[in-house]
Amino acid sequence: HPHKREQILKYLTNDLEGQVRQTMDGIMETLKAAGASPKDVVHVFIFRARPRMGDIGKASAVVNSYFAPHNHKPTTTNLAVLELGEPEQLVEIQVVAVVD
Protein backbone atom coordinates (compact mmCIF):
# COMPACT_ATOMS: atom_id res chain seq x y z
CA HIS A 1 0.00 0.00 0.00
CA PRO A 2 1.64 3.22 -1.13
CA HIS A 3 2.18 6.08 1.27
CA LYS A 4 3.50 9.57 0.69
CA ARG A 5 6.97 10.07 2.09
CA GLU A 6 5.85 13.07 4.16
CA GLN A 7 3.16 10.99 5.86
CA ILE A 8 5.64 8.28 6.79
CA LEU A 9 8.29 10.68 8.10
CA LYS A 10 5.75 12.56 10.22
CA TYR A 11 5.40 9.53 12.49
CA LEU A 12 8.85 7.94 12.16
CA THR A 13 11.05 8.26 15.24
CA ASN A 14 14.75 8.92 14.70
CA ASP A 15 16.10 6.27 17.07
CA LEU A 16 16.54 2.53 16.57
CA GLU A 17 14.50 1.37 19.56
CA GLY A 18 11.61 3.67 18.66
CA GLN A 19 11.56 2.46 15.07
CA VAL A 20 11.69 -1.18 16.23
CA ARG A 21 8.67 -0.52 18.49
CA GLN A 22 6.75 1.20 15.68
CA THR A 23 7.53 -1.65 13.31
CA MET A 24 6.60 -4.35 15.82
CA ASP A 25 3.33 -2.56 16.63
CA GLY A 26 2.48 -2.71 12.93
CA ILE A 27 3.45 -6.37 12.74
CA MET A 28 1.25 -7.21 15.74
CA GLU A 29 -1.70 -5.44 14.07
CA THR A 30 -1.07 -7.36 10.84
CA LEU A 31 -0.89 -10.69 12.67
CA LYS A 32 -4.17 -9.97 14.43
CA ALA A 33 -5.87 -8.96 11.17
CA ALA A 34 -4.72 -12.25 9.63
CA GLY A 35 -6.13 -14.26 12.53
CA ALA A 36 -2.67 -15.01 13.89
CA SER A 37 -0.96 -14.25 17.19
CA PRO A 38 2.63 -13.69 18.28
CA LYS A 39 2.78 -17.40 19.20
CA ASP A 40 2.34 -18.23 15.50
CA VAL A 41 5.58 -16.45 14.55
CA VAL A 42 8.33 -18.96 13.79
CA HIS A 43 11.08 -16.61 12.59
CA VAL A 44 11.95 -12.91 12.77
CA PHE A 45 14.32 -11.16 10.35
CA ILE A 46 15.73 -7.84 11.61
CA PHE A 47 17.64 -5.65 9.16
CA ARG A 48 19.46 -2.69 10.77
CA ALA A 49 20.91 0.23 8.78
CA ARG A 50 23.84 2.33 9.98
CA PRO A 51 24.62 -0.12 12.79
CA ARG A 52 26.51 0.91 15.90
CA MET A 53 28.02 -1.17 18.68
CA GLY A 54 25.23 -2.45 20.92
CA ASP A 55 22.45 -2.06 18.35
CA ILE A 56 21.96 -5.80 17.94
CA GLY A 57 21.16 -6.15 21.65
CA LYS A 58 18.85 -3.11 21.68
CA ALA A 59 16.86 -4.28 18.65
CA SER A 60 16.63 -7.85 19.94
CA ALA A 61 15.47 -6.74 23.39
CA VAL A 62 12.60 -4.70 21.95
CA VAL A 63 11.55 -7.49 19.56
CA ASN A 64 11.71 -10.11 22.32
CA SER A 65 9.51 -7.93 24.56
CA TYR A 66 6.62 -8.49 22.13
CA PHE A 67 6.89 -12.28 22.46
CA ALA A 68 7.79 -12.60 26.17
CA PRO A 69 4.18 -12.12 27.44
CA HIS A 70 3.27 -15.14 25.31
CA ASN A 71 6.20 -17.19 26.66
CA HIS A 72 7.40 -17.51 23.07
CA LYS A 73 10.81 -16.92 21.48
CA PRO A 74 10.91 -17.42 17.70
CA THR A 75 14.23 -17.90 15.95
CA THR A 76 15.77 -14.62 14.85
CA THR A 77 18.18 -13.40 12.20
CA ASN A 78 19.62 -9.96 13.02
CA LEU A 79 21.62 -8.38 10.20
CA ALA A 80 23.44 -5.10 9.62
CA VAL A 81 22.88 -3.67 6.12
CA LEU A 82 24.23 -0.62 4.30
CA GLU A 83 20.87 1.03 3.72
CA LEU A 84 17.13 0.47 3.63
CA GLY A 85 14.31 1.98 1.57
CA GLU A 86 14.43 5.49 3.05
CA PRO A 87 17.46 7.44 4.34
CA GLU A 88 15.77 7.94 7.74
CA GLN A 89 14.85 4.26 8.08
CA LEU A 90 17.00 2.46 10.65
CA VAL A 91 15.24 -0.91 10.72
CA GLU A 92 13.13 -3.28 8.68
CA ILE A 93 11.56 -6.33 10.29
CA GLN A 94 9.95 -9.30 8.59
CA VAL A 95 8.25 -12.17 10.36
CA VAL A 96 7.19 -15.61 9.22
CA ALA A 97 4.07 -16.94 10.93
CA VAL A 98 2.44 -20.34 10.55
CA VAL A 99 -1.28 -20.61 11.22
CA ASP A 100 -3.07 -23.96 11.23
Phi and psi in radians as a Rosetta constraint file:
Dihedral C 1 N 2 CA 2 C 2 CIRCULARHARMONIC -1.257 0.35
Dihedral N 2 CA 2 C 2 N 3 CIRCULARHARMONIC 2.487 0.35
Dihedral C 2 N 3 CA 3 C 3 CIRCULARHARMONIC -2.271 0.35
Dihedral N 3 CA 3 C 3 N 4 CIRCULARHARMONIC 2.648 0.35
Dihedral C 3 N 4 CA 4 C 4 CIRCULARHARMONIC -1.362 0.35
Dihedral N 4 CA 4 C 4 N 5 CIRCULARHARMONIC 2.444 0.35
Dihedral C 4 N 5 CA 5 C 5 CIRCULARHARMONIC -0.911 0.35
Dihedral N 5 CA 5 C 5 N 6 CIRCULARHARMONIC -0.744 0.35
Dihedral C 5 N 6 CA 6 C 6 CIRCULARHARMONIC -1.079 0.35
Dihedral N 6 CA 6 C 6 N 7 CIRCULARHARMONIC -0.647 0.35
Dihedral C 6 N 7 CA 7 C 7 CIRCULARHARMONIC -1.164 0.35
Dihedral N 7 CA 7 C 7 N 8 CIRCULARHARMONIC -0.701 0.35
Dihedral C 7 N 8 CA 8 C 8 CIRCULARHARMONIC -1.163 0.35
Dihedral N 8 CA 8 C 8 N 9 CIRCULARHARMONIC -0.857 0.35
Dihedral C 8 N 9 CA 9 C 9 CIRCULARHARMONIC -1.148 0.35
Dihedral N 9 CA 9 C 9 N 10 CIRCULARHARMONIC -0.453 0.35
Dihedral C 9 N 10 CA 10 C 10 CIRCULARHARMONIC -1.067 0.35
Dihedral N 10 CA 10 C 10 N 11 CIRCULARHARMONIC -0.550 0.35
Dihedral C 10 N 11 CA 11 C 11 CIRCULARHARMONIC -1.883 0.35
Dihedral N 11 CA 11 C 11 N 12 CIRCULARHARMONIC -0.121 0.35
Dihedral C 11 N 12 CA 12 C 12 CIRCULARHARMONIC -1.392 0.35
Dihedral N 12 CA 12 C 12 N 13 CIRCULARHARMONIC 2.155 0.35
Dihedral C 12 N 13 CA 13 C 13 CIRCULARHARMONIC -1.290 0.35
Dihedral N 13 CA 13 C 13 N 14 CIRCULARHARMONIC 2.868 0.35
Dihedral C 13 N 14 CA 14 C 14 CIRCULARHARMONIC -1.854 0.35
Dihedral N 14 CA 14 C 14 N 15 CIRCULARHARMONIC 0.295 0.35
Dihedral C 14 N 15 CA 15 C 15 CIRCULARHARMONIC -2.163 0.35
Dihedral N 15 CA 15 C 15 N 16 CIRCULARHARMONIC 2.658 0.35
Dihedral C 15 N 16 CA 16 C 16 CIRCULARHARMONIC -1.021 0.35
Dihedral N 16 CA 16 C 16 N 17 CIRCULARHARMONIC -0.891 0.35
Dihedral C 16 N 17 CA 17 C 17 CIRCULARHARMONIC -1.067 0.35
Dihedral N 17 CA 17 C 17 N 18 CIRCULARHARMONIC -0.699 0.35
Dihedral C 17 N 18 CA 18 C 18 CIRCULARHARMONIC -1.118 0.35
Dihedral N 18 CA 18 C 18 N 19 CIRCULARHARMONIC -0.746 0.35
Dihedral C 18 N 19 CA 19 C 19 CIRCULARHARMONIC -1.179 0.35
Dihedral N 19 CA 19 C 19 N 20 CIRCULARHARMONIC -0.621 0.35
Dihedral C 19 N 20 CA 20 C 20 CIRCULARHARMONIC -1.106 0.35
Dihedral N 20 CA 20 C 20 N 21 CIRCULARHARMONIC -0.771 0.35
Dihedral C 20 N 21 CA 21 C 21 CIRCULARHARMONIC -1.060 0.35
Dihedral N 21 CA 21 C 21 N 22 CIRCULARHARMONIC -0.823 0.35
Dihedral C 21 N 22 CA 22 C 22 CIRCULARHARMONIC -1.036 0.35
Dihedral N 22 CA 22 C 22 N 23 CIRCULARHARMONIC -0.756 0.35
Dihedral C 22 N 23 CA 23 C 23 CIRCULARHARMONIC -1.156 0.35
Dihedral N 23 CA 23 C 23 N 24 CIRCULARHARMONIC -0.774 0.35
Dihedral C 23 N 24 CA 24 C 24 CIRCULARHARMONIC -1.170 0.35
Dihedral N 24 CA 24 C 24 N 25 CIRCULARHARMONIC -0.613 0.35
Dihedral C 24 N 25 CA 25 C 25 CIRCULARHARMONIC -1.036 0.35
Dihedral N 25 CA 25 C 25 N 26 CIRCULARHARMONIC -0.765 0.35
Dihedral C 25 N 26 CA 26 C 26 CIRCULARHARMONIC -1.130 0.35
Dihedral N 26 CA 26 C 26 N 27 CIRCULARHARMONIC -0.684 0.35
Dihedral C 26 N 27 CA 27 C 27 CIRCULARHARMONIC -1.133 0.35
Dihedral N 27 CA 27 C 27 N 28 CIRCULARHARMONIC -0.731 0.35
Dihedral C 27 N 28 CA 28 C 28 CIRCULARHARMONIC -1.099 0.35
Dihedral N 28 CA 28 C 28 N 29 CIRCULARHARMONIC -0.685 0.35
Dihedral C 28 N 29 CA 29 C 29 CIRCULARHARMONIC -1.118 0.35
Dihedral N 29 CA 29 C 29 N 30 CIRCULARHARMONIC -0.722 0.35
Dihedral C 29 N 30 CA 30 C 30 CIRCULARHARMONIC -1.149 0.35
Dihedral N 30 CA 30 C 30 N 31 CIRCULARHARMONIC -0.744 0.35
Dihedral C 30 N 31 CA 31 C 31 CIRCULARHARMONIC -1.028 0.35
Dihedral N 31 CA 31 C 31 N 32 CIRCULARHARMONIC -0.822 0.35
Dihedral C 31 N 32 CA 32 C 32 CIRCULARHARMONIC -1.060 0.35
Dihedral N 32 CA 32 C 32 N 33 CIRCULARHARMONIC -0.773 0.35
Dihedral C 32 N 33 CA 33 C 33 CIRCULARHARMONIC -1.099 0.35
Dihedral N 33 CA 33 C 33 N 34 CIRCULARHARMONIC -0.481 0.35
Dihedral C 33 N 34 CA 34 C 34 CIRCULARHARMONIC -1.562 0.35
Dihedral N 34 CA 34 C 34 N 35 CIRCULARHARMONIC 0.041 0.35
Dihedral C 34 N 35 CA 35 C 35 CIRCULARHARMONIC 1.372 0.35
Dihedral N 35 CA 35 C 35 N 36 CIRCULARHARMONIC 0.373 0.35
Dihedral C 35 N 36 CA 36 C 36 CIRCULARHARMONIC -1.960 0.35
Dihedral N 36 CA 36 C 36 N 37 CIRCULARHARMONIC 2.972 0.35
Dihedral C 36 N 37 CA 37 C 37 CIRCULARHARMONIC -2.328 0.35
Dihedral N 37 CA 37 C 37 N 38 CIRCULARHARMONIC 2.967 0.35
Dihedral C 37 N 38 CA 38 C 38 CIRCULARHARMONIC -0.982 0.35
Dihedral N 38 CA 38 C 38 N 39 CIRCULARHARMONIC -0.515 0.35
Dihedral C 38 N 39 CA 39 C 39 CIRCULARHARMONIC -1.178 0.35
Dihedral N 39 CA 39 C 39 N 40 CIRCULARHARMONIC -0.297 0.35
Dihedral C 39 N 40 CA 40 C 40 CIRCULARHARMONIC -1.461 0.35
Dihedral N 40 CA 40 C 40 N 41 CIRCULARHARMONIC -0.184 0.35
Dihedral C 40 N 41 CA 41 C 41 CIRCULARHARMONIC -1.318 0.35
Dihedral N 41 CA 41 C 41 N 42 CIRCULARHARMONIC 2.203 0.35
Dihedral C 41 N 42 CA 42 C 42 CIRCULARHARMONIC -1.837 0.35
Dihedral N 42 CA 42 C 42 N 43 CIRCULARHARMONIC -0.378 0.35
Dihedral C 42 N 43 CA 43 C 43 CIRCULARHARMONIC -2.674 0.35
Dihedral N 43 CA 43 C 43 N 44 CIRCULARHARMONIC 2.519 0.35
Dihedral C 43 N 44 CA 44 C 44 CIRCULARHARMONIC -2.161 0.35
Dihedral N 44 CA 44 C 44 N 45 CIRCULARHARMONIC 2.260 0.35
Dihedral C 44 N 45 CA 45 C 45 CIRCULARHARMONIC -1.893 0.35
Dihedral N 45 CA 45 C 45 N 46 CIRCULARHARMONIC 2.157 0.35
Dihedral C 45 N 46 CA 46 C 46 CIRCULARHARMONIC -2.028 0.35
Dihedral N 46 CA 46 C 46 N 47 CIRCULARHARMONIC 2.140 0.35
Dihedral C 46 N 47 CA 47 C 47 CIRCULARHARMONIC -1.976 0.35
Dihedral N 47 CA 47 C 47 N 48 CIRCULARHARMONIC 2.089 0.35
Dihedral C 47 N 48 CA 48 C 48 CIRCULARHARMONIC -1.958 0.35
Dihedral N 48 CA 48 C 48 N 49 CIRCULARHARMONIC 2.247 0.35
Dihedral C 48 N 49 CA 49 C 49 CIRCULARHARMONIC -1.676 0.35
Dihedral N 49 CA 49 C 49 N 50 CIRCULARHARMONIC 2.671 0.35
Dihedral C 49 N 50 CA 50 C 50 CIRCULARHARMONIC 0.842 0.35
Dihedral N 50 CA 50 C 50 N 51 CIRCULARHARMONIC 0.956 0.35
Dihedral C 50 N 51 CA 51 C 51 CIRCULARHARMONIC -1.176 0.35
Dihedral N 51 CA 51 C 51 N 52 CIRCULARHARMONIC 2.572 0.35
Dihedral C 51 N 52 CA 52 C 52 CIRCULARHARMONIC -2.222 0.35
Dihedral N 52 CA 52 C 52 N 53 CIRCULARHARMONIC 2.807 0.35
Dihedral C 52 N 53 CA 53 C 53 CIRCULARHARMONIC -0.969 0.35
Dihedral N 53 CA 53 C 53 N 54 CIRCULARHARMONIC 2.274 0.35
Dihedral C 53 N 54 CA 54 C 54 CIRCULARHARMONIC 1.665 0.35
Dihedral N 54 CA 54 C 54 N 55 CIRCULARHARMONIC -0.231 0.35
Dihedral C 54 N 55 CA 55 C 55 CIRCULARHARMONIC -1.095 0.35
Dihedral N 55 CA 55 C 55 N 56 CIRCULARHARMONIC -0.639 0.35
Dihedral C 55 N 56 CA 56 C 56 CIRCULARHARMONIC -1.072 0.35
Dihedral N 56 CA 56 C 56 N 57 CIRCULARHARMONIC -0.709 0.35
Dihedral C 56 N 57 CA 57 C 57 CIRCULARHARMONIC -1.199 0.35
Dihedral N 57 CA 57 C 57 N 58 CIRCULARHARMONIC -0.699 0.35
Dihedral C 57 N 58 CA 58 C 58 CIRCULARHARMONIC -1.117 0.35
Dihedral N 58 CA 58 C 58 N 59 CIRCULARHARMONIC -0.835 0.35
Dihedral C 58 N 59 CA 59 C 59 CIRCULARHARMONIC -1.110 0.35
Dihedral N 59 CA 59 C 59 N 60 CIRCULARHARMONIC -0.770 0.35
Dihedral C 59 N 60 CA 60 C 60 CIRCULARHARMONIC -1.114 0.35
Dihedral N 60 CA 60 C 60 N 61 CIRCULARHARMONIC -0.700 0.35
Dihedral C 60 N 61 CA 61 C 61 CIRCULARHARMONIC -1.085 0.35
Dihedral N 61 CA 61 C 61 N 62 CIRCULARHARMONIC -0.751 0.35
Dihedral C 61 N 62 CA 62 C 62 CIRCULARHARMONIC -1.160 0.35
Dihedral N 62 CA 62 C 62 N 63 CIRCULARHARMONIC -0.814 0.35
Dihedral C 62 N 63 CA 63 C 63 CIRCULARHARMONIC -1.038 0.35
Dihedral N 63 CA 63 C 63 N 64 CIRCULARHARMONIC -0.832 0.35
Dihedral C 63 N 64 CA 64 C 64 CIRCULARHARMONIC -1.058 0.35
Dihedral N 64 CA 64 C 64 N 65 CIRCULARHARMONIC -0.526 0.35
Dihedral C 64 N 65 CA 65 C 65 CIRCULARHARMONIC -1.131 0.35
Dihedral N 65 CA 65 C 65 N 66 CIRCULARHARMONIC -0.381 0.35
Dihedral C 65 N 66 CA 66 C 66 CIRCULARHARMONIC -1.395 0.35
Dihedral N 66 CA 66 C 66 N 67 CIRCULARHARMONIC -0.373 0.35
Dihedral C 66 N 67 CA 67 C 67 CIRCULARHARMONIC -1.785 0.35
Dihedral N 67 CA 67 C 67 N 68 CIRCULARHARMONIC -0.419 0.35
Dihedral C 67 N 68 CA 68 C 68 CIRCULARHARMONIC -0.976 0.35
Dihedral N 68 CA 68 C 68 N 69 CIRCULARHARMONIC -0.742 0.35
Dihedral C 68 N 69 CA 69 C 69 CIRCULARHARMONIC -1.072 0.35
Dihedral N 69 CA 69 C 69 N 70 CIRCULARHARMONIC -0.331 0.35
Dihedral C 69 N 70 CA 70 C 70 CIRCULARHARMONIC -1.754 0.35
Dihedral N 70 CA 70 C 70 N 71 CIRCULARHARMONIC 0.136 0.35
Dihedral C 70 N 71 CA 71 C 71 CIRCULARHARMONIC 0.894 0.35
Dihedral N 71 CA 71 C 71 N 72 CIRCULARHARMONIC 0.827 0.35
Dihedral C 71 N 72 CA 72 C 72 CIRCULARHARMONIC -2.363 0.35
Dihedral N 72 CA 72 C 72 N 73 CIRCULARHARMONIC 2.401 0.35
Dihedral C 72 N 73 CA 73 C 73 CIRCULARHARMONIC -2.409 0.35
Dihedral N 73 CA 73 C 73 N 74 CIRCULARHARMONIC 1.612 0.35
Dihedral C 73 N 74 CA 74 C 74 CIRCULARHARMONIC -1.205 0.35
Dihedral N 74 CA 74 C 74 N 75 CIRCULARHARMONIC 2.767 0.35
Dihedral C 74 N 75 CA 75 C 75 CIRCULARHARMONIC -1.117 0.35
Dihedral N 75 CA 75 C 75 N 76 CIRCULARHARMONIC 2.657 0.35
Dihedral C 75 N 76 CA 76 C 76 CIRCULARHARMONIC -2.405 0.35
Dihedral N 76 CA 76 C 76 N 77 CIRCULARHARMONIC 2.444 0.35
Dihedral C 76 N 77 CA 77 C 77 CIRCULARHARMONIC -2.030 0.35
Dihedral N 77 CA 77 C 77 N 78 CIRCULARHARMONIC 2.160 0.35
Dihedral C 77 N 78 CA 78 C 78 CIRCULARHARMONIC -2.120 0.35
Dihedral N 78 CA 78 C 78 N 79 CIRCULARHARMONIC 1.919 0.35
Dihedral C 78 N 79 CA 79 C 79 CIRCULARHARMONIC -2.093 0.35
Dihedral N 79 CA 79 C 79 N 80 CIRCULARHARMONIC 2.542 0.35
Dihedral C 79 N 80 CA 80 C 80 CIRCULARHARMONIC -1.664 0.35
Dihedral N 80 CA 80 C 80 N 81 CIRCULARHARMONIC 2.320 0.35
Dihedral C 80 N 81 CA 81 C 81 CIRCULARHARMONIC -2.229 0.35
Dihedral N 81 CA 81 C 81 N 82 CIRCULARHARMONIC 2.818 0.35
Dihedral C 81 N 82 CA 82 C 82 CIRCULARHARMONIC -1.190 0.35
Dihedral N 82 CA 82 C 82 N 83 CIRCULARHARMONIC -0.778 0.35
Dihedral C 82 N 83 CA 83 C 83 CIRCULARHARMONIC -2.756 0.35
Dihedral N 83 CA 83 C 83 N 84 CIRCULARHARMONIC 2.864 0.35
Dihedral C 83 N 84 CA 84 C 84 CIRCULARHARMONIC -2.089 0.35
Dihedral N 84 CA 84 C 84 N 85 CIRCULARHARMONIC -2.871 0.35
Dihedral C 84 N 85 CA 85 C 85 CIRCULARHARMONIC -1.116 0.35
Dihedral N 85 CA 85 C 85 N 86 CIRCULARHARMONIC -0.553 0.35
Dihedral C 85 N 86 CA 86 C 86 CIRCULARHARMONIC -2.215 0.35
Dihedral N 86 CA 86 C 86 N 87 CIRCULARHARMONIC 2.550 0.35
Dihedral C 86 N 87 CA 87 C 87 CIRCULARHARMONIC -1.007 0.35
Dihedral N 87 CA 87 C 87 N 88 CIRCULARHARMONIC -0.571 0.35
Dihedral C 87 N 88 CA 88 C 88 CIRCULARHARMONIC -1.446 0.35
Dihedral N 88 CA 88 C 88 N 89 CIRCULARHARMONIC -0.187 0.35
Dihedral C 88 N 89 CA 89 C 89 CIRCULARHARMONIC -1.344 0.35
Dihedral N 89 CA 89 C 89 N 90 CIRCULARHARMONIC 2.152 0.35
Dihedral C 89 N 90 CA 90 C 90 CIRCULARHARMONIC -1.773 0.35
Dihedral N 90 CA 90 C 90 N 91 CIRCULARHARMONIC -0.316 0.35
Dihedral C 90 N 91 CA 91 C 91 CIRCULARHARMONIC -2.610 0.35
Dihedral N 91 CA 91 C 91 N 92 CIRCULARHARMONIC 2.578 0.35
Dihedral C 91 N 92 CA 92 C 92 CIRCULARHARMONIC -2.325 0.35
Dihedral N 92 CA 92 C 92 N 93 CIRCULARHARMONIC 2.369 0.35
Dihedral C 92 N 93 CA 93 C 93 CIRCULARHARMONIC -2.243 0.35
Dihedral N 93 CA 93 C 93 N 94 CIRCULARHARMONIC 2.322 0.35
Dihedral C 93 N 94 CA 94 C 94 CIRCULARHARMONIC -2.141 0.35
Dihedral N 94 CA 94 C 94 N 95 CIRCULARHARMONIC 2.471 0.35
Dihedral C 94 N 95 CA 95 C 95 CIRCULARHARMONIC -2.181 0.35
Dihedral N 95 CA 95 C 95 N 96 CIRCULARHARMONIC 2.640 0.35
Dihedral C 95 N 96 CA 96 C 96 CIRCULARHARMONIC -1.988 0.35
Dihedral N 96 CA 96 C 96 N 97 CIRCULARHARMONIC 2.146 0.35
Dihedral C 96 N 97 CA 97 C 97 CIRCULARHARMONIC -2.115 0.35
Dihedral N 97 CA 97 C 97 N 98 CIRCULARHARMONIC 2.521 0.35
Dihedral C 97 N 98 CA 98 C 98 CIRCULARHARMONIC -2.082 0.35
Dihedral N 98 CA 98 C 98 N 99 CIRCULARHARMONIC 2.122 0.35
Dihedral C 98 N 99 CA 99 C 99 CIRCULARHARMONIC -2.063 0.35
Dihedral N 99 CA 99 C 99 N 100 CIRCULARHARMONIC 2.241 0.35
